[in-house]
Amino acid sequence: MLGNRKAGQLKKPTWVIEKERAKRAAAAETVWLFGLHAVRDALTNPARDKLRLVLTKNAADRLGPDVLSLGPAPEIVDPRKFDTHAPLAPDSVHQGAALEVKPLAWGGLEEVCAGGEGAALVVLLDRVTDPHNVGAILRSAEVFGARAVIAPARHSAPETGALAKTASGALERQPYLRVGNLAEAMERLRAMGYVLLGLDGEADVTLAGALAEAGTRPVALVLGAEGPGLREKTRETCDRLVKIPFAGAFGSLNVSNAAVVGLYAASTR
């Protein structure tokens, strides 16, 4: 009986076991980047943990010895057998270059988004799962000086080779934060002084009008997935719902284009 009680007392709670399991899974997670541009940017990023580099002879020549010296020793392979060495999707336009890496660790929300000079700007994505849209938004966020692009850890586009290729190098420089709860992250941003503006085509207030009201305060642009848009909880957590006005009886933008318009407006107010 005593032995059984001790065994029960020493058993870890379920939440502890799940947390440890998630931590081990995250430590084991790797990403295969592909394409000359994405691979070159990752190799030249000192913050990247680089594991394997698979190249054709032509790709190695195009990258050059200076870039290659920044990563693991390349595995030079026959172009016809490239896919047997790098586990990429069949439709990946890899240009003979693939690099296995660990996901980037950008730090916590407050660490990335609080403080600093100038009017702060961030983008939040509510269940935007298309890696091409997220990659394009990361690229625009970098251009217009956003501090971060923030998305829920679940039901959003993870860091993948397709996302990195669309981001055209921005994934290496633009913080992409995956959070456990988007609404909670929004509340934390509000506590830092951010005004939360949710883009909704049926809103009464225009984006320009809401930005004028915000003045010099930090701004968080919140965008939803194409079709369903913002979830109810996300809408409720926003300070204002705003629209990008359009000419004519009907108009719409996909989420990456809406992000460009919003980022430009917020960065030039």
Disulfide bonds with the S-S distance in Angstrom:
none
